Amino acid sequence: MKNILLVAAREFRQIAGMRSFWLTLIIIPLSMVIGGLAPQLIDKDEAARVMVIDRTGGSEAAAIAQRIELDRDRDMLGELSRYVQRHHLEDAGRGALWSQHDRWYSDADVAQFTASGGVNAAKAKIARVKAKDTPEFKASKPDYQIVPVPASLQGVPEAGLDAALKPVLKPEGKDAKPVDYVILVPASFGQSPLVRLWANRQPSPLFVSKVQDVLTRDLRARFLSAQGVPDAAARSATTIAPAIAISTPPPGGGAREAMLVRSILPLAAAYLLMISLMLSGSWMLQGTVEERSNKLLETVLACVSPEELMYGKLLGTAGVGLFMIAVWIGCGVFAAYATHGAIADLIRPALDPLSSPGTIIAMLYFFVVGYVSIAILFLAIGAMSDSMRDAQGYLMPVLLLIILPISILMQAVLGGNSGGVLMEVLTWVPIWTPFGVLARLGLGIPTWEVIGTGIVLGVYTVVLVALMGRLFRASLLAQGQRPNLKQMVSRIRTVEG
């Protein structure tokens, strides 16, 4: 055992001394930081700029601006309601619109919300009851901004607007801001329904439907007035709308949503198992190949037996992989409990599976045993190869055999499919069992299946280590061309334990 530990310590120090190891170690934490910043970098910095040229006297431009502002307030009210529901802050304002989550907020609701002080008044009430570690509510950026019509366009006839609007839609100045949409409501609107829209890109269907809804209401009011309906009644008729009650799962608490959130940790464990195996296994393989090509194995074997060398290398590489996993998990826990924001809100509920002792034991067992069962393949490949070129001939088929089914498995889990023949097959085939069980833990897998696959994986790993140990011992000092399948079988059968 002493010799095994010495070899393991040497293997760990050798891999940990590589620059690529430390660069790889920071990739996951760095990707978490980038993932948190990416939405802010991807989102538009500015709202779409909208200009309304109203030749009817200004009422239509005012109606469009009012609708944009109303929809903006409706979005903020909805976001605030979800925020209150997510953090259980309903006690801050019993009876307030933002503490009610089962409705579509009508125009009257939005007007009432704005009249009562809007977001600022709601945040003041929430601040009195929310915990210190609860993040502040931040409304999303507005989608649209109304810009005034310059004096140079006020008197331009309709026929000349195409040319006059070119420098507005696509200005040539370095600091000039383009106008995204220009709407012309001609003086003949009412007698004719025609309205013109210019855009500096393909217009958003949502924006077009928003403008169309405002102008349609006005046309209907004009029509009803022409039919003898009083103006007040005509205007009221265009605002009649149903009251819609909406039932949605709470943030992170719906059946599918909760299932996917709970799947994050098991899926991450399966993904990290694959990544750490690919990295630490390749480093171990490279080290073994270099020792063979540099004739260092003869010196090493003078001090330790082939079995001690194999188990030491396996233990050292497993230590490297588990060290990487521990660092990555530590960064995730830190992000969950020592920081605030979207990443923390996502990771905290994702750690719920750790509240179950059975889940923890299953994750540890399948992670460690799965690591050993695949790492031994890399070790055997290194023992049979005189160069990395030779090793690639064995390594690529093994990697494809492992990675391709796993990618299908993870896509199925993310799609919410925890059953099916393919999922069962991938779970019971030992080389894929660790990934299958880890990925399915969040979706729910029968206990008998976890126990059964655990037994199969354990027996498979013991047999594989024994067979690969024979191949490793027979191949260590063998020279010449890389062995074919028949020669490998022969080495396994002829070597005495």
ABEGO torsion letter per residue (X at the ends): XAAAAAAAAAAAAAAAABAAAAAAAAAAAAAAAAAAAAAAAABBABBBBBBBBBAAGGAAAAAAAAAAAAAAAAAAAAAAAAAAAAAGAAAABBGBAAABAABBBBAAAAAAAAAAGEAAAAAAAAAAABBAABBBBBBBBBABBBBBBBAAAAABBAAAAAAAAAAAABBABAABBBBABBBBBBAABGABABBBBBBABBBBAAAAAAAAAAAAAAAAAAAAAAAGBBAAAAAAAAABBBBBBBBBBBBGABAAAAAAAAAAAAAAAAAAAAAAAAAAAAAAAAAAAAAAAAGAAAAAAAABBAAAAAAAAAAAAAAAAAAAAAAAAAAAAAAAAABBEAAAAAAAAAAAAAABAAAAAAAAAAAAAAAAAAAAAAAAAAAABABAAAAAAAAAAAAAAAAAAAAAAAAAAAAGBABEAAAAAAAABAAAAAAAAAAAAAAEBBAAAAAAAAAAAAAAAAAAAAAAAAAAAAAAABBEBBBBAAAAAAAAAABBX
